[in-house]
Amino acid sequence: MSYAAAIDSLFALAGELHTAPGQPRRKFELEHMRVLAAALGDPQTKFPTVLIAGTNGKGSTTATLASILQAAGYKTGLYTSPHLVRVNERIRINDADISDDDFARFYFHVDDMARKLVDEGHLPGPPSFFETMTALAFCSFAEAKVDIAVLEVGMGGRLDATNIVEPLVSVITDISLDHTEWLGPTITDIAREKAGILRKNGVLITLPQHPEANQAIGEAAIRLNVRGVNAAAYIPLRTTHSENGRNHYTLQTGEEIIEVDSPLAGQHQQRNLALAIATAVELRNRYGYKISGRNISRGIRETRWPGRMEKFTAVNGAIILLDVGHNPAGAWALRSVLTEMEEEKQVLRFRAARSAQDDKVKEFKTLIFGCLRDKAITELAQILFPLFDRVLLTPVDSPRSAAIEDLATAAAATGAEYETCIDEHQALKRAQEITPEAGLIVGTGSVYLVGALRRELTA
């Protein structure tokens, strides 16, 4: 069967978070994933894993850790979600996305087995999109005989399809309010779901964060006799940024020096980098992985994780910044990066001894914004919209897209000047029309939006 047929079949499967009108909401059941995996020969048991959960930063942490392991010479599987442009991006071995041929082959292997299990009554219905993708990734990693796989949890943790593995190390990144209709209305509820990736007598790597999250994670760790590792030792006491926006600083832990030069911009990424470094050190010290400080430095430097504060150039030379932030914590992180960029420009202007009149020239900023309807639209608007001279609102390519009327209502409440666009293509074209050469265009609010914009900018 062809790759195109595999893609058509995959995208016809039910999405975990989309409920059609009049249909009951999907119930998550980890046992169904175990049944499917067992029928496939339990591929997830054929390689060691690191499992990473959290609300924000889990993708960046996952990608950085995988790059470190690859730099150390290990054949490394990387499973992330969602994708930006092509679904193949979710499954990588070292630097390569899964090929179209392998994707189709593994997809129909999983699909055929799932259909058989349904026909025989072992499963109540076909697996979801994410369950199928997770099984496909496990089969791919097993056949390739990866030395280790780094897995990003899709949502939550306790009932996530990835959680059938037995990880060497569990990592929990920063937790905030998101997917509350699925994970619970409070930080405590969400943290308990994330803590579902912990194992009895296992290892947890995390950082101090919101007090409610700390307490919920701590209680779960104590109950399971988990050994906790605080990654705070790998956060710099003093931070310097190079002029291209990269995180650049030196860490010294004992006799080891780690030179951090990460393409992932923003001070918030320093927490994710710390988690990745601490995990690499734990794998070395506890499980015998041969990972040097030089390997860690190289892996950080060579990390590829697009769509996170990623810069492009508009047709007239203006800067375009894309970021997948889709919840209030992500919006605040973006706002912080924009502030850093403005401070950097002011320093450069001062160094160039430009005239006082030039220093007062206001940079025109345009925001392209679209998000899903289950996100905190009003709060996202309040955090971001006042920073921009013009806000271009657009729906995103998802059945869960927020209605343009709801986006407009949120924009009007902030007093921002805004326009509505029919799609991302029109929004990008309009942004480049109205933003001068010295200006800035930012696209954010949804992975779907950033993926669509990135596809156009890289075409």
C-alpha positions in Angstrom: 0.0 0.0 0.0 1.2 3.5 -0.8 2.2 6.3 1.5 -0.7 8.4 0.3 -3.1 5.7 1.2 -1.5 5.4 4.6 -1.9 9.1 5.3 -5.5 9.1 4.1 -6.3 6.2 6.3 -4.5 7.6 9.3 -6.2 11.0 9.1 -9.6 9.3 8.9 -9.1 8.0 12.4 -10.7 9.7 15.4 -8.7 12.5 16.9 -8.3 12.2 20.7 -9.5 15.8 21.4 -12.0 16.3 18.7 -15.6 15.3 19.5 -18.1 15.5 16.7 -21.4 17.1 17.5 -23.8 14.6 19.1 -21.1 12.1 19.7 -19.8 11.1 23.2 -16.3 12.3 24.2 -13.6 9.7 23.6 -12.6 7.8 26.7 -8.9 7.2 27.3 -8.0 3.6 28.2 -4.4 2.6 28.5 -5.3 -1.1 28.5 -6.4 -0.8 24.8 -2.9 0.4 23.9 -1.4 -2.5 25.8 -3.6 -5.0 23.9 -2.5 -3.5 20.6 1.2 -3.5 21.5 1.1 -7.1 22.7 -0.4 -8.2 19.4 2.4 -6.4 17.7 5.0 -8.3 19.8 5.5 -5.6 22.4 8.0 -3.6 20.4 8.2 -0.9 23.1 10.1 -3.5 25.2 12.9 -3.9 22.6 14.7 -0.6 23.5 15.3 1.6 26.6 13.4 4.8 26.9 13.2 8.2 28.5 9.6 9.5 29.0 9.0 13.2 29.1 5.7 14.9 30.2 4.7 18.4 31.0 2.6 21.3 29.8 5.4 23.6 28.4 8.9 22.7 27.2 8.5 19.0 26.9 9.2 19.0 23.2 12.2 21.2 23.5 13.6 19.0 26.3 12.9 15.9 24.3 14.6 17.2 21.1 17.6 18.5 23.1 18.1 15.2 25.0 17.8 13.2 21.8 20.4 15.4 20.1 22.8 14.9 23.1 22.5 11.2 22.9 23.1 11.2 19.2 26.2 13.4 19.7 27.4 10.8 22.1 27.2 8.2 19.3 24.0 6.4 20.2 21.4 5.5 17.6 18.5 7.5 19.0 14.8 7.3 18.4 12.8 10.5 18.9 9.0 10.6 19.1 7.2 13.9 19.4 3.9 15.5 18.7 2.2 17.2 17.0 4.0 17.8 13.7 4.4 21.1 12.0 4.2 20.2 8.3 4.4 16.5 7.7 3.3 13.7 10.0 6.7 11.9 9.4 8.3 14.6 11.6 6.9 12.8 14.7 9.2 9.8 14.3 12.9 10.4 13.9 16.0 8.2 14.1 19.0 10.4 14.6 18.5 13.3 12.2 16.2 11.6 9.8 12.4 11.6 9.7 10.8 8.2 9.0 10.8 7.6 5.3 7.5 7.5 3.4 8.0 3.9 2.5 8.7 2.9 6.1 5.8 5.0 7.3 3.4 3.2 5.0 4.8 -0.2 5.8 4.5 0.2 9.5 1.2 2.0 9.3 -0.6 -0.9 7.5 1.1 -3.4 9.8 -0.4 -1.6 12.8 -3.7 -1.0 11.1 -4.1 -4.6 9.9 -3.5 -5.9 13.4 -5.9 -3.3 15.0 -8.6 -4.4 12.6 -8.1 -8.0 13.5 -8.2 -7.3 17.2 -11.5 -5.4 16.7 -13.0 -8.2 14.6 -12.0 -10.8 17.3 -13.5 -8.6 20.0 -10.2 -7.9 21.8 -10.6 -4.2 21.2 -13.9 -2.3 21.3 -13.0 -0.1 18.3 -10.1 1.0 16.2 -7.3 2.8 17.9 -7.1 6.6 17.7 -4.8 8.7 15.6 -2.3 9.1 18.4 -2.5 5.5 19.6 -1.8 4.4 16.0 1.1 6.8 15.6 2.6 5.7 18.9 2.4 2.0 17.9 3.9 2.8 14.6 6.8 4.6 16.3 7.5 1.7 18.6 7.6 -0.7 15.7 9.9 1.6 13.8 12.3 2.0 16.7 12.3 -1.8 17.4 13.1 -2.8 13.9 15.9 -0.1 13.7 17.3 -1.5 16.9 17.8 2.0 18.4 20.1 2.2 21.4 17.5 4.4 23.2 14.3 6.3 22.4 13.3 9.7 23.9 9.5 9.9 24.0 7.4 13.0 24.4 4.1 12.4 26.1 1.1 13.6 24.0 -1.2 14.8 26.7 -1.3 14.3 30.4 0.7 11.2 31.2 -1.2 8.6 33.2 -3.4 7.5 30.3 -1.2 8.7 27.4 -0.4 6.0 24.8 3.3 6.4 25.4 2.9 5.4 29.0 3.0 1.7 28.3 6.9 1.8 28.3 9.0 1.2 31.3 11.3 4.3 31.2 14.8 4.4 32.6 14.1 8.0 33.6 10.9 10.0 33.8 11.1 13.8 33.2 8.4 16.3 34.1 8.8 19.8 32.7 6.9 23.0 33.7 3.2 22.5 34.3 0.4 25.1 33.7 -3.3 25.2 32.9 -4.0 23.5 29.6 -6.4 20.8 28.4 -8.3 21.4 31.5 -11.5 19.7 30.2 -9.4 16.5 29.9 -6.9 16.7 32.7 -8.8 18.7 35.4 -9.4 22.3 36.3 -6.4 22.9 38.6 -2.7 22.8 38.6 -2.9 20.0 41.2 -5.2 17.9 38.9 -2.9 18.3 35.9 0.3 17.6 37.9 -1.2 14.4 39.2 -1.9 13.3 35.6 1.6 14.2 34.6 3.0 12.2 37.5 1.4 9.1 36.1 4.6 8.6 34.1 6.5 7.8 37.4 7.4 4.2 38.2 7.8 2.5 41.5 11.5 2.8 42.7 12.1 4.9 39.5 13.9 8.1 38.8 12.3 11.6 38.3 14.1 14.6 36.9 12.3 17.9 37.3 12.7 21.5 38.5 10.9 23.4 41.3 7.9 25.2 39.9 4.3 26.1 40.9 3.8 25.1 44.5 0.7 23.1 43.7 2.6 21.1 41.0 5.5 20.6 43.4 3.2 19.2 46.0 1.3 16.9 43.7 4.4 15.5 42.0 6.2 15.2 45.4 3.3 13.2 46.9 3.3 10.8 43.9 7.1 10.4 44.1 7.0 9.6 47.8 4.2 7.1 47.3 6.2 5.2 44.6 9.6 5.6 46.4 10.9 7.6 43.4 14.4 9.1 43.6 14.1 12.8 42.6 16.8 14.7 40.7 16.7 18.5 40.8 18.0 19.9 37.5 18.5 23.4 39.1 22.3 22.8 39.2 22.3 23.2 35.4 20.5 26.6 35.3 23.1 29.4 34.9 23.4 31.9 37.7 24.3 34.6 35.2 23.0 34.5 31.6 24.5 36.1 28.5 22.9 36.1 25.0 24.7 36.4 21.7 23.3 38.9 19.3 21.5 36.2 17.2 19.3 35.3 20.1 20.8 31.9 21.0 21.1 30.9 24.6 24.8 31.0 25.2 26.5 30.4 28.6 29.0 28.1 30.3 28.2 25.7 33.1 30.7 24.2 35.5 29.6 21.2 37.6 32.5 19.8 39.6 35.4 19.4 37.2 33.2 19.2 34.1 32.6 22.3 31.9 29.6 22.4 29.6 29.5 25.0 26.9 25.8 25.8 26.2 25.1 27.4 22.8 21.5 26.5 22.0 19.5 27.6 18.9 16.4 27.5 21.1 15.8 31.2 22.0 14.4 32.7 25.2 15.3 32.5 28.8 12.5 30.0 29.5 14.5 27.5 27.4 17.2 27.5 30.1 14.9 25.3 32.2 14.4 22.9 29.4 18.1 22.8 28.7 18.8 22.1 32.4 16.3 19.2 32.3 18.0 17.7 29.2 21.5 18.0 30.7 20.4 16.5 34.0 18.8 13.6 32.2 22.0 13.0 30.2 24.1 13.1 33.3 21.7 10.6 35.0 21.9 8.2 32.1 25.7 8.4 32.3 26.0 8.1 36.0 23.3 5.5 36.7 23.0 3.5 33.5 26.5 3.6 32.0 25.8 5.7 28.9 29.1 7.2 27.8 28.2 10.9 27.5 30.9 13.5 28.0 30.6 17.2 28.6 31.7 17.7 25.0 28.9 15.4 23.8 26.4 17.5 25.8 27.7 20.7 24.4 27.6 19.5 20.8 24.2 17.9 21.2 22.8 21.2 22.5 24.4 23.2 19.7 23.1 20.9 17.0 19.5 20.5 18.3 16.9 20.9 15.6 13.5 21.9 16.9 11.7 24.2 14.4 8.7 26.5 15.2 10.0 27.6 18.6 11.0 31.2 18.4 12.2 30.4 14.8 13.2 33.4 12.6 12.6 33.9 8.9 12.9 36.9 6.7 10.0 38.6 4.9 10.1 39.6 1.3 11.1 43.1 2.2 13.7 42.1 4.8 11.5 42.4 8.0 12.0 39.7 10.6 9.4 37.0 10.9 9.3 35.1 14.2 7.2 31.9 14.5 6.4 30.3 17.9 4.0 27.4 18.7 3.0 28.8 22.1 -0.7 28.1 22.6 -1.4 28.6 26.2 -0.9 31.6 28.7 2.5 30.3 29.9 3.7 30.0 26.3 2.4 33.5 25.6 4.3 35.0 28.5 7.4 33.2 27.3 7.0 34.8 23.9 6.4 38.1 25.4 9.6 37.8 27.3 11.5 37.0 24.2 10.0 40.0 22.4 11.2 42.2 25.3 14.7 40.7 25.1 14.8 41.4 21.3 13.8 45.0 21.9 16.4 45.5 24.6 19.0 43.9 22.3 18.1 46.4 19.5 18.3 49.3 21.9 21.9 48.3 22.8 22.9 47.9 19.2 21.5 51.4 18.4 23.5 52.8 21.3 26.7 51.1 20.1 26.1 52.5 16.6 25.8 56.0 18.1 22.7 56.7 16.1 21.0 60.0 16.6 18.5 60.6 19.3 15.8 61.0 16.7 16.5 57.6 15.2 16.4 56.0 18.7 12.8 57.2 19.0 11.6 55.6 15.8 9.0 53.1 16.7 9.3 49.6 15.2 6.0 48.4 13.6 5.0 45.1 14.9 2.4 42.8 13.3 0.9 39.7 14.9 -0.7 36.8 13.0 -2.8 35.0 15.5 -5.1 31.9 15.4 -5.8 29.2 18.0 -8.1 26.4 18.9 -11.4 27.0 20.5 -10.6 25.2 23.7 -7.7 27.5 24.5 -7.7 30.5 26.8 -8.5 33.0 24.0 -9.2 36.0 26.1 -6.1 35.6 28.3 -3.9 35.0 25.3 -5.2 38.2 23.7 -4.6 40.2 26.9 -1.0 39.0 27.1 0.0 39.5 23.5 -2.3 41.8 21.5 -1.3 45.1 23.2 2.3 44.6 22.1 1.4 44.9 18.4 0.5 47.8 16.1 -1.8 45.4 14.1 -3.2 42.0 14.8 -4.3 39.8 11.9 -6.8 37.1 13.0 -7.2 33.9 11.2 -8.8 30.5 11.6 -6.5 27.5 11.7 -6.8 24.3 9.7 -8.4 22.1 12.3 -12.0 21.1 13.2 -11.2 22.6 16.6 -10.3 26.0 15.3 -11.6 29.0 17.2 -14.3 31.0 15.3 -13.1 34.2 13.8 -15.9 36.0 15.7 -14.5 34.8 19.0 -11.1 36.0 18.1 -12.4 39.4 17.1 -14.3 39.7 20.3 -11.2 39.0 22.3 -9.2 41.5 20.2 -11.7 44.2 20.6 -11.7 43.8 24.4 -7.9 44.6 24.4 -8.3 47.8 22.3 -5.9 46.4 19.7 -6.2 47.4 16.0 -7.1 44.2 14.2 -8.1 42.7 10.9 -9.7 39.4 10.0 -8.3 37.1 7.3 -9.8 34.0 5.7 -6.8 31.8 6.2 -3.1 31.8 7.1 -2.0 32.5 3.5 -3.9 35.7 3.4 -2.7 36.7 6.8 1.0 36.2 5.9 0.5 38.1 2.6 -1.2 41.0 4.5 1.4 41.1 7.2 4.2 41.5 4.7 2.2 44.2 2.9 1.8 46.4 6.0 5.0 45.7 7.9 8.0 47.8 6.9 11.6 46.6 6.4 12.6 47.5 10.0 9.5 45.8 11.4 8.6 42.5 13.0 6.0 39.9 12.1 5.1 37.3 14.7 3.0 34.2 14.1 1.7 32.3 17.1 -1.3 30.8 18.9 -1.3 27.3 17.5 0.9 24.6 16.2 -1.4 24.3 13.2 -0.9 28.0 12.4 2.8 27.9 12.7 3.0 24.8 10.6 1.0 26.4 7.8 3.1 29.6 7.9 6.3 27.7 8.0 5.2 25.6 5.0 4.7 28.8 3.0 8.0 30.4 4.2 10.1 27.3 3.3 8.4 26.5 0.0 
